[in-house]
Amino acid sequence: MRGRLGRECVYVPSCRLGLYVALRHFCPPGGRVLMSPVDDDVVLFVVLAAGLRPVQAPLNPLDASIDVDAVPEETWRSLCAVLTTNLYGNPDPAPRLRARCDASGIPLIEDAAHAIGSEVGGRPVGAWGEASVFSLSKHVGAQAGGILSLADPDRGDAVRHTCRGLLTPSRTASEAAHAVRPFAEAAVRGLGLRRAAWAAMGLLGLTEREGIRMPLRPAALARAVAAAPDLTAFDPWVRVDLHGYRLESGRSRLRRARRGLGRLEEVLEACRDGTELLLSTRWARPRAGSGTQPLFRVPLFVADRDAARAALARRGIVVGYLYDPPLDDYAGEAFTDVSPAPGAARWFARHALPVDPLRAREAVEVLERSGARPAGSPPGPAGWWAAADGPGPSS
């Protein structure tokens, strides 16, 4: 990762822990952080755990990136940092955000969990901010681990010290489960049991979300906010879907991460091919610019997302990484500053169908057979998105 980014890199047991450490190092408690409302709820809770106030940004409705020009001037003057999302690997406008952060004297922190192979402005995503975090569970497929990268190499020792203080000891049972997980996953795929496996987990109470968002539990959350900055107080929210997020990595996890990184370029090339195919369909609104990003998921825009999702599930294609409703609608004014222009985020959250580019051909076949219709145009002045981002499909 140092070679890819040209920066100091620190291994962390999870992207969410790396993000918490970055926020604690670069942001004073009580500060306000600009972020996207179309993001994982875990990220909202990590920001709160760091003792910070999330500020939801207006978005570009085509890729859920921060719309720099739509952020009010008074908001820019109030911030202590900007946190990008690079949702599904589509880059936020890092060069413009970098310039704006420099003008305001605040740090830029890049969440590059989905964007390990993406580029913007001629540089890798994650090479623009004071800090950036990557997940090794996405393109790399390690199912654990992350990377925290730093523009200033002199901060490396301090960051490692902070990380060590937050770790919990590795457990033999957890390491054994992680070691056999690849074989179990392969068996499920080979036998076509994905839907049955998900159903069984639900019946056994092993899933922690009944819907897309986890339960907010506002009274308990308010108590945790009063204790912040304190990661332990937020553990009931931050650990959801990844209870070992601060578990010290054992040998099996590290071996799987190394193997995944060794295959990374092959995976990225396959993702580019699948992304190109999906962006050529009538449900996509391609972005302008040269080259194709190796997206982790390709957001297609469908009129009835729930029906399209169900049709894909019947083929064994599980659609995850949905972020509906937007975080300001989910958390409310008690826990975040709401976006001044929420329409774009709501449209994206309702219509985006994130498709795995590695299963692009299967997904296209299913959507064609199901009769999935493209979503109508996003909100805003008529045709503005087409002029800004290239031609989109008819409504």
C-alpha positions in Angstrom: 0.0 0.0 0.0 2.9 2.3 0.6 4.0 1.6 -3.0 0.5 2.3 -4.4 0.0 5.6 -2.5 3.5 6.9 -1.9 2.5 7.5 1.7 3.1 6.1 5.2 0.6 3.3 5.8 -0.5 1.7 9.0 -2.3 -1.7 9.2 -5.5 -1.6 11.3 -7.9 -4.5 12.0 -10.8 -2.6 10.3 -11.5 0.4 8.2 -13.9 1.8 10.8 -11.2 1.6 13.5 -8.7 3.4 11.2 -11.3 6.1 10.5 -11.8 6.6 14.3 -8.1 7.0 14.9 -7.8 9.4 12.0 -10.6 11.6 13.3 -9.2 11.6 16.8 -5.7 12.7 15.5 -6.9 15.4 13.2 -10.1 16.8 14.7 -10.6 18.5 18.1 -13.6 17.2 20.1 -16.7 19.2 19.4 -15.6 20.0 15.9 -18.0 19.8 12.9 -17.2 17.3 10.0 -18.7 17.6 6.5 -19.7 14.2 5.2 -22.1 12.5 2.8 -25.6 11.6 3.9 -25.5 8.5 1.6 -23.1 6.4 3.6 -23.0 3.5 6.0 -24.6 4.3 9.3 -21.5 2.9 11.0 -19.5 5.9 9.6 -22.0 8.3 11.3 -21.5 6.5 14.6 -17.7 6.6 14.2 -17.8 10.3 13.7 -20.0 10.7 16.8 -17.7 8.4 18.8 -14.8 10.7 18.0 -16.7 13.5 19.8 -17.6 15.3 16.5 -20.7 16.7 15.0 -21.7 15.3 11.6 -22.7 17.9 9.0 -24.5 16.4 6.0 -23.5 17.8 2.6 -25.6 18.3 -0.5 -24.7 15.7 -3.1 -24.3 15.1 -6.8 -27.3 12.7 -7.4 -25.4 10.6 -9.9 -22.6 9.3 -7.7 -23.4 10.6 -4.2 -20.2 12.7 -4.1 -20.1 16.0 -2.2 -21.4 18.9 -4.3 -18.7 21.4 -3.4 -20.5 24.5 -4.8 -23.8 23.7 -3.0 -22.2 23.8 0.5 -23.2 27.1 2.1 -20.3 29.5 2.9 -21.4 29.7 6.5 -21.0 25.9 6.7 -17.5 26.0 5.2 -16.5 28.5 7.9 -17.8 26.3 10.7 -16.0 23.0 9.8 -13.0 21.4 11.4 -12.6 18.7 8.6 -14.1 17.2 5.5 -14.7 13.4 5.2 -15.1 12.0 1.7 -17.0 8.8 0.9 -16.0 7.7 -2.7 -19.1 5.7 -2.7 -18.8 2.3 -4.5 -15.4 3.6 -5.8 -16.8 6.7 -7.6 -14.4 9.4 -6.5 -15.4 12.5 -4.6 -14.0 15.7 -6.2 -10.8 15.4 -4.1 -8.8 18.1 -5.9 -11.5 20.7 -5.3 -12.1 19.6 -1.8 -8.3 19.7 -1.2 -8.2 23.3 -2.4 -11.2 24.3 -0.3 -9.8 22.6 2.8 -6.4 24.4 2.3 -8.2 27.7 2.0 -10.0 27.0 5.3 -7.0 25.5 7.1 -8.8 22.2 7.8 -7.9 18.6 7.1 -9.3 16.4 4.4 -9.9 12.8 5.4 -10.7 10.3 2.7 -12.8 7.2 3.3 -11.6 5.0 0.5 -13.1 1.8 1.7 -14.7 1.1 -1.7 -12.0 2.8 -3.8 -8.7 1.0 -3.5 -8.2 1.1 -7.3 -9.9 4.4 -8.1 -8.2 7.6 -9.3 -9.0 11.3 -9.4 -7.0 14.2 -10.7 -4.3 11.9 -11.8 -3.6 10.5 -8.3 -5.0 7.5 -6.4 -8.0 8.1 -4.2 -6.6 8.2 -0.8 -3.5 10.3 -1.8 -5.2 13.7 -1.4 -6.0 14.0 2.3 -4.1 14.3 5.5 -5.3 10.8 6.2 -7.2 8.1 4.3 -8.6 4.7 5.2 -9.0 1.6 3.0 -10.9 -1.6 3.6 -9.2 -5.0 2.9 -12.7 -6.6 3.0 -13.9 -5.1 -0.4 -11.8 -5.6 -3.5 -9.1 -7.4 -1.6 -11.6 -9.9 -0.1 -9.7 -10.5 3.1 -12.9 -10.2 5.2 -10.8 -8.3 7.8 -8.3 -5.5 8.1 -7.7 -2.1 6.8 -5.1 0.5 6.0 -4.8 4.0 7.5 -2.5 6.1 5.2 -0.9 9.4 6.3 0.4 12.3 4.3 2.9 13.1 7.1 5.1 10.1 7.8 6.1 11.6 11.2 2.6 10.8 12.5 3.1 7.1 11.9 4.4 6.2 15.4 1.7 8.2 17.2 -1.0 6.6 15.1 0.3 3.1 15.8 0.5 3.8 19.5 -3.2 5.0 19.4 -4.2 1.9 17.5 -2.5 -0.5 19.9 -4.3 1.2 22.8 -7.7 0.5 21.2 -7.1 -3.2 20.3 -8.6 -6.2 22.0 -6.5 -9.4 22.1 -6.9 -12.0 19.4 -9.0 -15.0 20.3 -8.3 -18.6 19.2 -11.9 -19.2 18.4 -12.2 -16.1 16.3 -9.0 -16.9 14.4 -10.3 -20.5 13.7 -13.6 -19.2 12.4 -11.8 -16.8 10.1 -9.5 -19.5 8.8 -12.4 -21.8 7.7 -14.6 -19.0 6.4 -13.2 -19.0 2.9 -14.0 -22.7 2.6 -17.5 -22.2 3.9 -18.1 -19.4 1.5 -16.9 -21.4 -1.4 -19.3 -24.3 -0.4 -22.2 -21.9 -0.2 -21.4 -20.5 -3.7 -20.8 -23.9 -5.2 -24.1 -25.3 -3.9 -26.1 -22.2 -4.8 -27.1 -21.7 -1.1 -26.7 -18.0 -0.8 -30.4 -17.3 -0.2 -30.8 -20.2 2.2 -27.7 -19.1 4.2 -29.1 -15.6 4.6 -32.5 -16.9 5.6 -30.9 -19.3 8.2 -28.9 -16.5 9.7 -32.0 -14.5 10.1 -33.9 -17.3 11.8 -31.0 -17.9 14.2 -30.9 -14.2 15.1 -27.4 -13.8 13.7 -28.3 -10.7 11.5 -28.3 -7.4 13.3 -30.4 -5.4 10.8 -34.1 -5.9 10.0 -33.9 -3.2 7.4 -31.1 -1.4 5.6 -30.3 0.9 8.6 -29.6 -0.5 12.0 -31.9 0.6 14.9 -30.9 4.1 16.0 -31.9 3.7 19.7 -32.0 7.5 20.3 -32.1 7.5 24.1 -29.1 5.2 24.4 -27.3 7.1 21.6 -27.8 10.4 23.4 -26.0 8.9 26.5 -23.2 7.7 24.3 -22.8 11.2 22.7 -22.6 12.7 26.1 -19.6 10.4 26.9 -17.8 11.1 23.6 -15.0 10.9 22.6 -15.2 7.3 23.7 -15.2 4.4 21.2 -16.3 1.9 23.9 -19.5 3.9 24.6 -20.4 3.5 20.9 -19.5 -0.1 20.6 -23.1 -1.3 20.3 -23.4 0.7 17.1 -19.9 0.6 15.6 -19.5 -3.2 15.9 -22.6 -4.0 13.9 -21.8 -6.4 11.1 -18.2 -6.7 12.3 -17.8 -7.5 16.0 -14.1 -8.0 15.6 -13.5 -4.5 14.3 -10.9 -3.8 17.0 -9.7 -7.3 17.4 -5.9 -7.7 17.0 -5.3 -9.6 13.8 -3.9 -13.1 14.0 -1.9 -15.0 11.4 -4.8 -16.3 9.4 -6.2 -12.9 8.9 -2.8 -11.5 7.8 -2.2 -14.4 5.5 -5.6 -13.9 3.8 -4.9 -10.1 3.4 -1.6 -10.8 1.8 -3.1 -13.3 -0.6 -5.8 -10.9 -1.5 -3.4 -8.1 -2.1 -1.4 -10.4 -4.3 -4.4 -10.8 -6.6 -5.6 -7.2 -6.4 -4.6 -6.1 -9.9 -6.4 -9.1 -11.4 -9.6 -8.3 -9.4 -9.4 -4.6 -10.4 -9.1 -5.4 -14.1 -12.2 -7.7 -13.8 -14.0 -4.9 -12.0 -13.2 -2.5 -14.8 -14.6 -4.9 -17.4 -17.8 -5.4 -15.4 -18.1 -1.7 -14.7 -17.9 -0.9 -18.4 -20.6 -3.4 -19.2 -23.0 -2.1 -16.5 -22.4 1.5 -17.5 -23.4 0.7 -21.1 -26.9 -0.4 -19.9 -30.0 1.7 -20.0 -30.1 1.9 -16.2 -26.8 3.7 -15.9 -25.9 7.3 -16.1 -22.2 7.2 -17.1 -19.8 9.8 -15.7 -17.9 12.0 -18.1 -14.1 11.5 -18.3 -11.6 9.2 -19.7 -11.0 5.7 -18.4 -13.2 3.4 -16.3 -12.9 3.1 -12.5 -12.7 -0.4 -11.1 -15.9 0.1 -9.1 -16.6 -2.0 -6.1 -20.3 -1.7 -7.0 -21.9 0.0 -9.9 -25.0 2.1 -9.1 -27.7 1.5 -11.6 -30.8 3.6 -11.3 -34.1 1.8 -11.4 -37.7 3.0 -10.9 -38.6 0.2 -8.5 -35.4 -0.7 -6.6 -37.1 -3.2 -4.3 -38.6 -5.3 -7.2 -35.2 -5.3 -9.0 -33.4 -6.3 -5.8 -35.9 -9.2 -5.3 -35.4 -10.3 -8.9 -31.6 -10.4 -8.5 -32.0 -12.3 -5.2 -34.0 -15.0 -6.9 -30.9 -15.6 -9.1 -28.7 -15.7 -6.0 -27.3 -12.2 -6.5 -27.6 -10.5 -3.1 -27.7 -6.7 -3.3 -26.1 -5.1 -0.3 -24.4 -1.8 0.5 -27.7 0.2 0.3 -27.9 3.4 2.3 -31.5 4.3 2.5 -32.8 6.6 4.0 -30.0 9.3 4.0 -28.3 9.8 7.3 -29.9 13.1 8.1 -33.4 11.5 7.6 -32.2 8.5 9.6 -30.6 10.3 12.6 -32.4 13.6 12.6 -31.3 17.0 13.9 -30.6 15.6 17.4 -27.5 13.8 16.1 -26.5 15.6 12.9 -26.8 18.9 10.9 -29.2 18.1 8.1 -28.3 18.8 4.5 -29.5 22.2 3.1 -30.5 20.4 -0.2 -31.6 16.8 0.7 -33.4 16.0 -2.6 -30.4 14.6 -4.4 -29.5 12.3 -1.6 -33.0 11.0 -1.2 -33.3 10.3 -4.9 -30.0 8.4 -5.0 -30.8 6.4 -1.8 -34.2 5.4 -3.2 -33.2 4.5 -6.8 -29.5 3.3 -6.7 -29.1 -0.4 -7.2 -25.5 -1.3 -6.4 -24.5 -4.2 -8.6 -21.3 -6.2 -8.2 -19.3 -5.7 -11.5 -17.9 -9.3 -11.1 -21.5 -10.5 -11.7 -22.3 -7.9 -14.4 -23.6 -10.2 -17.1 -25.8 -12.3 -14.8 -27.3 -9.1 -13.3 -28.0 -7.5 -16.7 -29.8 -10.7 -17.9 -32.0 -10.7 -14.7 -32.9 -7.0 -15.0 -33.8 -7.4 -18.7 -36.0 -10.4 -18.0 -37.7 -8.7 -15.0 -38.6 -5.6 -17.0 -36.8 -3.2 -14.7 -37.4 0.4 -15.8 -34.8 3.1 -15.5 -35.5 5.7 -12.8 -36.6 9.2 -13.9 -34.3 12.2 -13.8 -32.8 13.3 -10.5 -34.0 16.5 -8.8 -32.6 19.9 -9.8 -32.9 22.2 -12.8 -34.1 20.3 -15.9 -31.2 18.6 -17.7 -28.4 20.0 -15.4 -27.1 16.6 -14.7 -26.9 15.6 -18.3 -25.0 18.8 -19.2 -22.6 18.3 -16.3 -22.0 14.5 -16.5 -22.8 13.3 -20.0 -25.8 11.6 -21.5 -28.1 9.5 -19.4 -30.9 7.2 -20.3 -34.4 8.3 -21.1 -36.8 8.3 -18.1 
